[in-house]
């Protein structure tokens, strides 16, 4: 299972990469493997202010649909439009081309509340 040390994680299986005041968000390798073949990603929250743990979109796999949760509070400033035509990127590159949103964080201190790679490994083991 691929769990990059430089990322933070949520109990809901989102990952976060912090770049300045921006948080890049996707789902973990574990989550995409549990979901199976991803066929659709729906995110209609661009330019919206959302609180931590609010739903920012949904992800649909062959067998199930799951909500996607905000890891930190902020404004969704960008959505990965490539996922509209290539949702399988989430399966192939969960930490690369399969990223989902970029958030302009309201409270960067919330990143400290997220799980480290080792804490996330414990959660899923």
C-alpha positions as CSV (number, residue, x, y, z in Angstrom):
1,X,0.0,0.0,0.0
2,X,1.4,3.4,-1.0
3,X,1.3,5.9,1.8
4,X,3.6,8.9,1.1
5,X,5.3,10.3,4.1
6,X,5.0,13.9,2.9
7,X,1.2,13.9,3.0
8,X,-1.4,14.2,5.7
9,X,-4.5,12.0,5.9
10,X,-8.1,11.9,7.1
11,X,-10.0,9.1,8.8
12,X,-12.3,9.2,5.7
13,X,-9.3,8.3,3.5
14,X,-8.6,11.7,1.8
15,X,-5.0,12.8,1.5
16,X,-3.7,16.4,1.7
17,X,-0.6,18.0,0.3
18,X,0.0,21.5,1.6
19,X,1.6,24.1,-0.6
20,X,1.6,27.5,1.2
21,X,-2.0,28.3,2.0
22,X,-3.3,25.8,-0.6
23,X,-4.3,22.2,0.2
24,X,-4.4,19.7,-2.7
25,X,-6.8,16.9,-1.9
26,X,-7.5,13.4,-3.3
27,X,-8.3,10.0,-2.0
28,X,-5.7,7.5,-0.8
29,X,-4.4,4.5,-2.6
30,X,-6.2,2.3,0.0
31,X,-9.5,4.1,-0.7
32,X,-9.3,3.7,-4.4
33,X,-8.4,0.0,-4.1
34,X,-11.3,-0.6,-1.7
35,X,-13.7,1.2,-4.1
36,X,-12.5,-0.7,-7.2
37,X,-12.9,0.7,-10.7
38,X,-13.9,4.4,-10.5
39,X,-16.3,5.4,-13.2
40,X,-17.4,8.9,-12.2
41,X,-16.2,11.8,-10.0
42,X,-18.7,14.5,-9.3
43,X,-17.5,17.8,-7.7
44,X,-19.8,20.8,-8.0
45,X,-18.4,22.9,-5.2
46,X,-15.9,25.0,-7.0
47,X,-15.8,28.6,-5.7
48,X,-17.7,27.5,-2.6
49,X,-16.7,28.0,1.1
50,X,-17.0,24.7,2.9
51,X,-16.3,23.7,6.5
52,X,-14.0,20.9,7.5
53,X,-15.8,17.5,7.2
54,X,-18.5,18.9,4.8
55,X,-19.1,16.9,1.6
56,X,-17.3,18.4,-1.4
57,X,-18.3,15.8,-3.9
58,X,-19.0,12.2,-4.6
59,X,-17.0,9.3,-6.2
60,X,-18.7,6.5,-8.0
61,X,-17.2,3.1,-8.5
62,X,-18.8,0.1,-10.3
63,X,-20.4,-1.2,-7.0
64,X,-20.8,1.9,-4.8
65,X,-21.0,5.7,-4.4
66,X,-19.1,7.4,-1.7
67,X,-19.0,11.0,-0.4
68,X,-15.8,13.0,-0.4
69,X,-15.1,15.1,2.7
70,X,-13.3,18.4,3.2
71,X,-10.1,17.7,5.3
72,X,-9.9,21.4,6.2
73,X,-12.1,24.4,6.0
74,X,-11.8,26.8,3.1
75,X,-12.7,27.8,-0.4
76,X,-12.6,25.2,-3.3
77,X,-10.5,27.2,-5.8
78,X,-9.9,24.5,-8.4
79,X,-11.4,21.2,-9.4
80,X,-9.4,18.6,-11.5
81,X,-11.3,18.8,-14.7
82,X,-9.4,15.9,-16.2
83,X,-11.4,13.6,-13.9
84,X,-14.6,14.4,-15.9
85,X,-13.3,12.4,-18.9
86,X,-10.7,10.2,-17.1
87,X,-12.1,9.2,-13.7
88,X,-9.8,6.2,-13.8
89,X,-6.8,8.5,-13.0
90,X,-7.9,8.2,-9.4
91,X,-7.2,4.4,-9.6
92,X,-4.0,4.8,-11.6
93,X,-2.5,7.9,-9.9
94,X,-4.3,8.6,-6.6
95,X,-1.4,10.9,-5.4
96,X,-0.7,12.4,-8.8
97,X,-3.0,13.0,-11.8
98,X,-5.9,11.7,-9.7
99,X,-6.0,14.7,-7.3
100,X,-9.5,16.1,-6.9
101,X,-9.6,19.7,-5.5
102,X,-7.4,22.6,-4.4
103,X,-8.6,24.4,-1.3
104,X,-7.6,27.9,-0.2
105,X,-7.5,27.2,3.5
106,X,-9.3,29.4,6.1
107,X,-7.4,27.9,9.0
108,X,-4.1,26.2,8.1
109,X,-3.8,25.1,11.7
110,X,-6.4,22.4,10.9
111,X,-3.7,20.6,9.0
112,X,-2.1,19.7,12.4
113,X,-5.3,17.8,13.3
114,X,-4.9,15.4,10.3
115,X,-3.2,12.0,10.5
116,X,0.5,11.5,9.7
117,X,1.5,8.6,7.3
118,X,2.3,6.3,10.2
119,X,-1.0,7.1,12.0
120,X,-2.9,6.5,8.7
121,X,-1.1,3.1,8.3
122,X,-2.3,2.2,11.8
123,X,-5.9,3.2,10.9
124,X,-6.1,0.9,7.9
125,X,-4.1,-2.1,9.3
